[in-house]
Amino acid sequence: MLKRSRALASVAVIAVIAGMGTPAWADTLREALALAYQTNPTLLAQRASQRALDESIVQARAGLRPNINLSANSSYSRVDSKGGGSRDINGDGIPDIVTGGVSESDSVNASIGLSQTLYSGGRIGHGINVAEANVRGGRENLRAIEQQVLISVIQAYVDVQRDMEILRIRQDNLGVLRRQLDESSARFEVGEITRTDVAQSESRLAQSEADLANAQAQLSVSRASYAAVVGQAPTNLETPPPLPGLPTDFDAALEIGLNENPNVLSAEYGLRAAEARVAQARAEYRPSARLTSSYGGSDDLSSFDLTQRTSFQAGASISIPLFTGGLNASRVAQALEQANAAQIGVEGERRNVLQSVSSAYAQAISARATLTAGNEAVRAATVAAEGVRQEAQVGLRTTLDVLNQELELRSAEVTLASARRNEYVAQANLLAAMGRLEGQDLDPSIAVYDPAANYQRIRNRGALPWDGILETIDRIAAPRVVPAEDAPDAPIDRQLKSEIIRTAPGN
């Protein structure tokens, strides 16, 4: 544990100095994703939370099983009475002489009791429905967290690549400007140019040194971010592969997002749980039936033989609520409003998907156009820079012309590096908005974590042979689950969807 803590503590230092020395291996995006998928703390914590949520189904099904309790108690009493008087003790009208003394008594008893619910009017059955809906909603929350982590990995990966490229550009620019300053100084010595030309070269060189320092600092920040999310410092990062499953049609992307986005699905499971709670609250009006039995023994504490006096009791009871002071009605009203809120929450998540898919799709198209323009700008600026340098050698261009064209070339190269990063991140955000940025989507070879496996393993923990029979009985005449009323804004969402599709890029 100490070794692991030291290793993690050194991650930030490694991230800062990772540019020093020769890297021992080359990272790929798939390797980074696989490592984060297995070790990222945020993802591991959410998986643990999901396993904790799985326990709610065990707790809900425990209502189908008997409760057995063992109880024991003992008591001791001592009575001191004073003598020297007479009073009618027997009630025969004749005073009796009372003498003082001490009386003591003790007892011990133990019993075991059993109670079994036979019918709860649907409280237990709907409680199981609530737990199952919450578990499924939790799985969708886990999917959402997984997508957020993978987005962070992708962004950190391409950020490091971008900043490494920008650092290379700044280093190349610094070398070019140093040579330019040397050339300007030599030409000044022979009287071909003025002192002003030399000063211009010195100014651009100083600015280039500042740009290089900023690039180094930004790369260190990106390395640290990468180490935090992936779990190791980056070394040589290979060009990431194309992201799979990118849509070519906006309408299809929007439809997939509305059907598969984990936040929407989680909200829908939350609505199911809320609707089941309404039925569970209405089940409080139904009668309940229970079997009870107990067996115990008692004796004096001194002999402690519980078989001296034994007793056995068994019975059945039916409880029908007649008046609860408005408690049950209030619980039903509360559950109904919670279901309405959950329904509105579903519509809210759908609107969020409309926004996120539309924004990501537009950004992906914009980034692609920027990348295409950036490639052309770098090509043209490279040709122009070479031409200006040659023209300056024959006196057709000034030193300032050369410096300006060199600055334009480096600016175009930096813009191109940022455009590559922005396009990849925009594509990843689009897949995440659609709900298709999971581990197996990006790399089928990743050892997928299956949250359903733990659920299936523990679901029947403590089960008894008659669980299924009692659950069937409990659902007889139970209040049925009624879908919540449609939120008043639902028709507007359909209008929004049509309008967004009509105004989407490419339509």
C-alpha positions in Angstrom: 0.0 0.0 0.0 2.9 2.3 0.9 4.6 1.6 -2.5 1.3 2.4 -4.3 0.9 5.7 -2.4 4.4 6.7 -3.3 3.9 5.8 -6.9 0.7 7.9 -7.1 2.4 10.7 -5.3 5.1 10.8 -7.9 2.7 11.0 -10.8 2.7 14.8 -10.8 6.5 15.0 -10.8 6.7 12.4 -13.6 4.2 14.5 -15.6 6.3 17.6 -15.3 9.6 15.9 -16.3 8.2 13.3 -18.7 9.8 15.2 -21.6 13.3 14.4 -20.2 15.0 11.1 -21.2 14.0 8.5 -23.7 10.5 6.9 -23.3 10.5 3.2 -22.6 7.2 2.5 -24.5 4.7 4.2 -26.7 1.1 4.8 -25.5 -2.0 4.3 -27.7 -5.4 5.6 -27.0 -6.8 2.1 -26.6 -4.2 1.4 -23.9 -5.0 4.6 -22.1 -8.8 3.8 -22.3 -8.2 0.3 -21.0 -6.1 1.4 -18.1 -8.5 4.1 -17.1 -11.5 1.7 -17.5 -9.8 -0.6 -15.0 -8.3 1.8 -12.5 -9.9 5.3 -12.6 -11.1 6.2 -9.1 -14.3 7.9 -10.2 -15.3 4.9 -12.2 -14.4 2.4 -9.4 -16.3 4.4 -6.8 -19.4 4.5 -9.0 -19.2 0.7 -9.5 -19.0 0.3 -5.7 -22.1 2.6 -5.3 -23.9 0.4 -7.9 -23.1 -2.7 -5.9 -24.4 -1.0 -2.8 -27.6 -0.1 -4.7 -28.0 -3.8 -5.7 -28.4 -4.6 -2.1 -31.8 -2.8 -2.1 -33.3 -5.7 -4.0 -32.2 -8.1 -1.3 -33.7 -5.8 1.3 -37.0 -5.5 -0.6 -37.4 -9.2 -1.0 -36.6 -9.8 2.7 -40.3 -8.8 3.3 -41.3 -12.2 1.8 -39.4 -14.1 4.5 -40.1 -14.8 8.2 -38.6 -12.9 11.1 -37.2 -15.0 13.9 -36.3 -13.3 17.2 -34.8 -14.7 20.4 -35.4 -12.9 23.6 -34.3 -13.5 27.2 -34.7 -11.6 30.5 -34.2 -12.1 34.2 -35.4 -10.2 37.2 -34.7 -10.0 40.9 -36.7 -8.3 43.7 -36.2 -7.7 47.4 -38.8 -6.4 49.8 -37.9 -5.2 53.4 -40.8 -4.8 55.8 -40.7 -3.5 59.4 -42.5 -5.3 62.3 -44.1 -4.1 65.6 -47.7 -3.5 64.7 -51.0 -5.0 63.9 -53.4 -4.7 61.0 -56.0 -6.6 59.2 -54.1 -8.6 56.6 -56.6 -11.4 55.9 -59.7 -9.2 55.7 -61.6 -11.1 58.4 -62.0 -8.1 60.7 -59.4 -9.4 63.2 -56.1 -7.6 63.5 -53.1 -9.7 62.7 -49.7 -9.2 64.3 -47.1 -8.2 61.7 -43.5 -9.0 62.2 -40.7 -7.5 60.2 -38.7 -9.4 57.6 -37.1 -9.7 54.1 -38.6 -11.4 51.1 -36.7 -12.1 47.9 -37.7 -13.5 44.5 -36.0 -14.0 41.2 -37.0 -15.4 37.8 -35.5 -16.0 34.3 -37.3 -16.6 31.0 -36.4 -17.0 27.4 -38.5 -17.3 24.3 -38.2 -17.6 20.5 -40.7 -15.9 18.3 -41.5 -16.2 14.6 -43.6 -13.9 12.4 -44.4 -14.4 8.7 -46.3 -11.9 6.5 -48.8 -13.7 4.3 -50.2 -10.7 2.5 -49.5 -7.0 2.5 -51.8 -5.7 -0.1 -49.0 -5.2 -2.5 -46.6 -3.2 -0.3 -43.9 -5.8 -0.6 -44.5 -6.5 -4.3 -44.4 -2.9 -5.3 -41.4 -2.3 -3.0 -39.6 -5.0 -5.1 -40.6 -3.1 -8.3 -39.2 0.1 -6.8 -35.9 -1.5 -6.0 -35.6 -3.1 -9.4 -36.3 0.2 -11.2 -33.7 2.0 -9.0 -31.1 -0.7 -9.7 -31.6 -0.3 -13.5 -31.5 3.4 -13.2 -28.3 3.1 -11.3 -26.8 1.1 -14.1 -27.6 3.9 -16.5 -25.9 6.4 -14.1 -22.9 4.1 -14.2 -22.9 4.3 -18.0 -23.0 8.0 -17.8 -20.1 8.2 -15.4 -18.2 5.7 -17.6 -18.8 8.0 -20.6 -17.6 11.0 -18.7 -14.4 9.2 -17.7 -13.7 8.1 -21.2 -14.4 11.6 -22.5 -11.8 12.8 -20.0 -9.3 10.2 -21.2 -9.8 11.1 -24.8 -9.5 14.8 -24.1 -6.4 14.4 -22.0 -4.8 12.2 -24.7 -5.4 14.6 -27.5 -4.5 17.6 -25.3 -1.1 16.1 -24.7 -0.7 15.4 -28.4 -1.7 19.0 -29.3 0.6 20.6 -26.7 3.5 18.4 -27.8 3.0 19.5 -31.4 2.7 23.1 -30.3 5.9 22.8 -28.3 7.7 21.4 -31.4 6.4 24.3 -33.4 7.7 26.8 -30.8 11.0 25.1 -30.7 11.3 25.1 -34.5 10.3 28.8 -34.6 12.9 29.6 -32.0 15.6 28.0 -34.1 14.5 29.8 -37.2 14.5 33.2 -35.4 17.9 32.6 -33.9 19.3 32.0 -37.4 17.4 35.0 -38.6 19.0 37.1 -35.9 22.4 35.8 -36.8 21.8 36.6 -40.4 20.5 40.1 -39.6 23.5 40.8 -37.4 25.9 39.7 -40.2 24.1 41.8 -42.8 24.1 44.8 -40.4 27.9 44.5 -40.0 28.4 44.8 -43.7 25.9 47.7 -44.0 23.1 45.9 -45.9 20.4 46.6 -43.3 19.9 49.0 -40.5 19.9 48.6 -36.7 16.1 48.7 -36.8 16.1 45.4 -38.7 18.3 43.8 -36.1 16.1 45.1 -33.3 13.0 43.6 -35.0 14.8 40.2 -35.1 15.7 40.5 -31.4 12.1 41.4 -30.5 10.6 38.4 -32.3 13.2 36.1 -30.8 12.3 37.3 -27.3 8.7 36.8 -28.0 9.4 33.3 -29.3 11.2 32.4 -26.1 8.2 33.5 -24.1 5.9 31.5 -26.3 8.2 28.4 -25.9 8.0 28.8 -22.1 4.2 29.0 -22.2 4.1 25.9 -24.4 6.3 24.0 -22.0 4.1 25.0 -19.1 0.9 24.1 -20.9 2.3 20.7 -21.8 3.2 20.0 -18.2 -0.4 20.9 -17.2 -1.8 18.5 -19.9 0.6 15.7 -18.8 -0.6 16.1 -15.2 -4.2 16.0 -16.3 -3.5 12.8 -18.3 -1.8 11.2 -15.4 -4.7 12.0 -13.1 -7.4 10.4 -15.3 -5.4 7.6 -16.8 -3.2 6.6 -13.9 0.2 6.9 -15.5 2.2 9.7 -17.1 2.2 9.9 -20.9 5.2 9.0 -23.0 5.1 8.7 -26.9 1.4 9.0 -27.8 0.5 7.5 -31.2 -2.1 9.1 -33.4 -5.5 8.0 -32.2 -7.6 5.9 -34.5 -10.9 7.1 -36.0 -13.7 6.9 -33.5 -16.2 4.1 -34.5 -19.9 4.6 -35.0 -19.8 8.3 -36.0 -23.2 9.2 -37.5 -23.5 10.8 -40.9 -27.1 11.9 -40.5 -28.2 14.4 -37.9 -31.7 13.0 -37.6 -30.4 9.5 -36.9 -27.9 10.8 -34.3 -30.8 12.6 -32.6 -33.0 9.5 -32.6 -30.2 7.4 -31.2 -29.6 9.9 -28.4 -33.2 10.0 -27.4 -33.3 6.2 -27.2 -29.9 5.4 -25.8 -28.6 8.4 -23.8 -28.0 7.1 -20.3 -29.3 10.2 -18.6 -32.6 9.8 -20.4 -32.8 6.1 -19.6 -32.0 6.7 -16.0 -34.7 9.3 -15.8 -37.2 6.8 -17.3 -36.3 4.2 -14.7 -36.7 6.9 -12.0 -40.2 7.5 -13.4 -40.9 3.7 -13.1 -39.8 3.7 -9.5 -41.9 6.8 -8.8 -45.0 5.2 -10.3 -44.4 2.0 -8.3 -44.2 4.1 -5.1 -47.6 5.5 -5.9 -49.0 2.0 -6.1 -47.1 1.1 -2.9 -48.6 4.1 -1.1 -52.1 3.1 -2.2 -51.5 -0.4 -0.9 -51.5 1.0 2.6 -55.3 1.0 2.3 -55.3 -2.7 1.7 -55.6 -5.3 4.6 -52.5 -7.3 5.7 -52.3 -10.8 7.1 -49.6 -12.3 9.3 -48.8 -15.5 11.1 -47.1 -15.4 14.5 -45.8 -18.1 16.9 -43.6 -18.2 20.0 -42.2 -20.8 22.4 -40.5 -20.1 25.7 -39.7 -21.3 29.2 -39.2 -19.7 32.6 -37.9 -20.7 36.1 -36.2 -19.3 39.2 -32.9 -17.8 38.6 -31.3 -20.1 41.2 -32.2 -23.3 39.5 -32.2 -22.0 35.9 -34.2 -24.8 34.5 -36.3 -23.3 31.7 -38.1 -26.6 31.1 -39.9 -26.2 34.4 -42.5 -23.9 33.0 -42.9 -23.8 29.2 -45.5 -22.2 26.9 -46.3 -22.2 23.2 -48.5 -19.7 21.4 -49.5 -19.5 17.7 -51.9 -17.3 15.9 -52.9 -15.4 12.8 -53.9 -11.8 12.5 -55.5 -9.6 9.9 -55.2 -5.8 10.0 -57.4 -3.5 8.1 -56.7 0.3 8.3 -59.8 2.3 9.0 -58.5 5.7 10.0 -55.0 7.0 9.9 -55.6 10.7 10.4 -54.9 11.5 6.8 -51.5 9.8 6.8 -52.2 7.4 4.0 -53.9 10.0 1.8 -51.0 12.4 2.3 -48.5 9.6 1.3 -50.5 8.9 -1.9 -50.6 12.6 -2.8 -46.9 13.0 -2.1 -46.1 9.9 -4.3 -48.3 11.3 -7.1 -46.4 14.6 -7.1 -43.1 12.8 -7.1 -44.2 10.8 -10.1 -45.2 14.0 -11.9 -41.8 15.5 -11.1 -40.1 12.3 -12.4 -42.2 12.6 -15.6 -41.2 16.2 -16.1 -37.6 15.1 -15.4 -37.7 12.7 -18.3 -38.8 15.5 -20.6 -36.1 17.7 -19.2 -33.4 15.0 -20.0 -34.8 14.7 -23.5 -34.4 18.4 -24.0 -30.9 18.1 -22.8 -30.2 15.4 -25.4 -31.7 17.6 -28.1 -29.3 20.4 -27.0 -26.2 18.2 -26.5 -26.5 16.2 -29.7 -27.2 19.3 -31.8 -24.3 21.2 -30.2 -21.9 18.3 -30.6 -23.0 17.6 -34.2 -22.5 21.3 -35.2 -19.1 21.4 -33.4 -18.0 18.3 -35.2 -18.9 19.7 -38.6 -17.3 23.1 -37.7 -14.1 21.4 -36.5 -13.9 19.3 -39.7 -14.2 22.5 -41.8 -11.6 24.3 -39.6 -9.3 21.3 -40.0 -9.6 21.4 -43.8 -9.0 25.1 -43.9 -6.1 24.8 -41.5 -4.3 22.2 -43.7 -4.7 24.6 -46.7 -3.5 27.6 -44.6 -0.4 25.7 -43.5 0.4 24.7 -47.0 0.0 28.2 -48.4 1.9 29.8 -45.5 4.8 27.4 -45.9 5.1 28.3 -49.6 4.8 32.0 -48.8 7.4 31.9 -46.0 9.9 30.2 -48.3 9.2 32.7 -51.1 9.6 35.7 -48.8 12.9 34.4 -47.4 14.3 34.0 -51.0 13.0 37.4 -52.0 14.6 39.0 -48.9 18.0 37.6 -49.9 17.9 39.5 -53.2 16.6 42.7 -51.5 13.0 42.4 -52.6 11.7 41.9 -49.1 12.5 43.5 -45.8 13.5 41.7 -42.6 10.1 42.6 -41.1 8.4 40.9 -44.1 10.3 37.7 -43.3 9.5 37.9 -39.6 5.8 38.5 -40.3 5.5 35.7 -42.7 7.3 33.3 -40.3 4.9 34.4 -37.6 1.9 33.7 -39.9 3.2 30.2 -40.7 3.7 29.3 -37.0 0.2 30.7 -36.2 -1.3 28.5 -38.9 0.5 25.5 -37.6 -0.7 26.1 -34.1 -4.2 26.6 -35.3 -4.0 23.3 -37.3 -2.8 21.4 -34.2 -5.7 22.8 -32.2 -8.2 22.0 -35.0 -7.1 18.3 -35.0 -7.7 18.1 -31.2 -11.0 20.0 -31.4 -12.4 17.7 -34.1 -11.6 14.5 -32.2 -13.1 15.9 -29.0 -16.2 17.1 -30.8 -16.7 13.6 -32.3 -16.2 12.0 -28.9 -18.8 14.4 -27.4 -21.2 13.5 -30.1 -20.9 9.8 -29.4 -21.3 10.5 -25.7 -24.4 12.6 -26.3 -25.8 9.6 -28.3 -25.0 7.2 -25.5 -22.4 5.3 -27.6 -19.1 6.0 -25.9 -18.7 3.0 -23.7 -15.6 0.9 -23.3 -16.7 -1.9 -25.6 -17.8 0.7 -28.2 -14.2 2.1 -28.4 -12.4 -1.2 -27.9 -14.1 -4.6 -28.1 -11.1 -6.2 -26.5 -11.6 -4.3 -23.2 -12.6 -6.6 -20.3 -16.1 -5.1 -19.8 -17.4 -4.6 -16.3 -20.9 -6.1 -16.1 -23.0 -4.6 -13.3 -25.8 -7.1 -13.9 -23.4 -10.0 -12.8 -23.4 -8.7 -9.2 -27.1 -8.2 -9.2 -27.8 -11.7 -10.4 -25.4 -13.1 -7.8 -27.0 -11.5 -4.8 -30.7 -11.1 -5.9 -31.8 -14.4 -4.3 -29.5 -14.2 -1.2 -31.4 -15.6 1.7 -34.2 -16.9 -0.5 -36.7 -19.5 0.8 -38.7 -22.0 -1.2 -42.0 -20.2 -0.8 -40.7 -16.7 -1.8 -42.3 -16.9 -5.3 -45.6 -18.2 -3.9 -45.9 -15.4 -1.3 -44.9 -12.7 -3.9 -47.6 -14.0 -6.2 -50.1 -13.9 -3.4 -49.0 -10.4 -2.4 -49.7 -9.1 -5.8 -53.3 -10.4 -5.8 -55.7 -7.4 -5.7 -52.8 -5.1 -5.2 -53.1 -1.5 -6.7 -51.9 -1.5 -10.2 -49.1 0.8 -11.4 -50.6 3.7 -13.3 -48.4 5.7 -15.7 -47.9 9.3 -14.6 -49.7 11.9 -16.5 -47.8 13.3 -19.5 -45.9 16.5 -18.6 -47.6 19.6 -20.2 -44.4 20.4 -22.0 -44.2 17.1 -23.9 -45.8 18.4 -27.1 -43.4 21.3 -27.1 -40.5 18.8 -27.1 -41.8 17.3 -30.3 -42.0 20.7 -31.9 -38.4 21.5 -30.7 -37.1 18.2 -32.2 -38.7 19.0 -35.6 -37.3 22.6 -35.5 -33.8 21.5 -34.5 -33.7 18.9 -37.3 -34.9 21.5 -39.8 -32.2 24.0 -38.8 -29.4 21.4 -38.3 -26.2 21.8 -40.3 -26.5 20.2 -43.7 -30.3 20.4 -43.8 
